[in-house]
Amino acid sequence: MIALSQVSRSFTVGDQEVSALRGIDLDIAAGDYVSIMGPSGSGKSTLLNLIGLLDRPSSGTYKLDGGDVTALDDVQQARVRSEKIGFVFQSFHLVPRLTAAMNIELPMILAGIPPEERKERVAKLIENYGLKDRADHRPDQLSGGQRQRVAIARATSMNPAVLLADEPTGNLDQTTGREVMALLEQLVEQKVTLILVTHDPMLGGRAHRQIQMVDGAIISDNGKKT
């Protein structure tokens, strides 16, 4: 499903070059539940951004479903991202002026899904995520847990094969965080590939496979074949 070979990412800061990722080799199969852990600055979010086609590697190759996506232009990458990848972020990233239902519908509008199909998908997602009485509320009228449920519903509205979650419980209390993780883990049962970035070892330990990063490199991977 996901294959990274000798992927590196460098940034220029002032007159210095900073290596955020160093020679990453990583294979993730369809339906895997993987956590990427490490301290702040270890490169885990940079790696997630590359997997999500929000950034490009400085060197190396990234294959998604057998195709080399590093060779695609920006428009082609955006199409693949829309069709195959969903995102859930710590800060929700909902559009403030839109209602919960409209936030969920937005990716489908951008993808050109017909209105009637959008309406059916939104109604089903609102029902599935317990948002029926909050569909017409804007983000500032929702609790943190409700906002994250809207974000998950939006992320899954295009039926992605891969879901990327960057500290998805970081702004939530423990009880609400457990509820959000249960929702994400239900998607794994539906054969969605879930990649979770976290600095919390207890949260990361819920994944079927744990990857540890330090200084832009993978230092351990309990799912790597030898």
VENJOKA-V338866 format. One record per backbone hydrogen bond with DSSP energy under -1.0 kcal/mol. NH is the residue of the N-H (numbers start at 1). CO is the residue of the C=O. If there is no record, write none. Layout:
nh=NH co=CO
nh=NH co=CO
This chain:
nh=2 co=28
nh=3 co=63
nh=4 co=26
nh=5 co=61
nh=7 co=24
nh=8 co=59
nh=9 co=21
nh=11 co=18
nh=13 co=16
nh=16 co=13
nh=18 co=11
nh=20 co=9
nh=21 co=9
nh=22 co=216
nh=24 co=7
nh=26 co=4
nh=28 co=2
nh=32 co=29
nh=34 co=194
nh=35 co=209
nh=36 co=196
nh=37 co=211
nh=42 co=39
nh=47 co=43
nh=48 co=44
nh=49 co=45
nh=50 co=46
nh=51 co=47
nh=52 co=48
nh=53 co=50
nh=54 co=49
nh=58 co=8
nh=59 co=8
nh=61 co=5
nh=63 co=3
nh=64 co=67
nh=65 co=1
nh=67 co=64
nh=69 co=62
nh=69 co=67
nh=72 co=69
nh=77 co=73
nh=78 co=74
nh=79 co=75
nh=80 co=76
nh=81 co=77
nh=82 co=78
nh=83 co=79
nh=84 co=80
nh=85 co=81
nh=86 co=162
nh=88 co=164
nh=92 co=89
nh=93 co=91
nh=98 co=95
nh=100 co=137
nh=101 co=135
nh=103 co=99
nh=104 co=100
nh=105 co=101
nh=106 co=102
nh=109 co=105
nh=110 co=106
nh=111 co=107
nh=112 co=109
nh=113 co=108
nh=118 co=114
nh=119 co=115
nh=120 co=116
nh=121 co=117
nh=122 co=118
nh=123 co=119
nh=124 co=120
nh=125 co=121
nh=126 co=122
nh=127 co=123
nh=128 co=124
nh=129 co=125
nh=130 co=127
nh=131 co=126
nh=134 co=131
nh=137 co=134
nh=141 co=138
nh=142 co=139
nh=147 co=143
nh=148 co=144
nh=149 co=145
nh=150 co=146
nh=151 co=147
nh=152 co=148
nh=153 co=149
nh=154 co=150
nh=155 co=151
nh=156 co=152
nh=157 co=154
nh=159 co=156
nh=162 co=84
nh=163 co=193
nh=164 co=86
nh=165 co=195
nh=166 co=88
nh=167 co=197
nh=170 co=167
nh=172 co=169
nh=177 co=173
nh=178 co=174
nh=179 co=175
nh=180 co=176
nh=181 co=177
nh=182 co=178
nh=183 co=179
nh=184 co=180
nh=185 co=181
nh=186 co=182
nh=189 co=185
nh=191 co=188
nh=192 co=187
nh=193 co=161
nh=194 co=32
nh=195 co=163
nh=196 co=34
nh=197 co=165
nh=198 co=36
nh=204 co=200
nh=205 co=201
nh=206 co=203
nh=207 co=204
nh=209 co=33
nh=211 co=35
nh=212 co=220
nh=213 co=37
nh=214 co=217
nh=216 co=42
nh=217 co=214
nh=219 co=212
nh=220 co=212
nh=222 co=210
nh=224 co=221
